[in-house]
Amino acid sequence: MLKLVPISKENFKDVSEQCRRCFYWQTTKAFSGKNMTKKMEKKRLEWFLKTTKEHGYSAGFIAYHNYTPIGFVQCAPAQDFPNAKEYPSGPPSEDATFLACLYIPNRDNQKKGLGKLMLKEEISRLKQLGYKAVETFARKSSPENPSGPLEFYLKSGFKIKRDDPDFPLVRLELR
């Protein structure tokens, strides 16, 4: 059984360490593994709490499978992710929400359909919130990408909105 649970102060520790410390989408400054510090973890939690308050819903979810945290979903309006404007195939459309991450860090949990279930749950939630569409940057050259490989999204009904040699912007209409 898969369940997406909104991120809170109480469960933030269940997000994988690399995701708790990653501030890639929230900044336009140079980002590397050196930026992923304990200090960044605090800043990341503050970002989640702030965006939840601003929008009235959580921008991040922890995916639990059989009560064990296995993944992470991050989705909100594109303006909450300044780095999305920096991509050659960007920026995301103003009428869409932006899926910044849909990530299962442990390879033992990958390629088992859990990502597909996470995406299905997130799409259902976005429809309930009244979004017209969802967009993300999917990677062509490698499955190693916080949002996932291009094939994953194309099989899930997304279409390429703006192409790029490595990170096309893909879109799924929700209405």
Summary of the structure (lengths in Angstrom):
residues: 175
radius of gyration: 14.9
end to end distance: 27.0
largest distance: 41.1
contacts: 519
relative contact order: 0.15
helix: 34%
strand: 26%
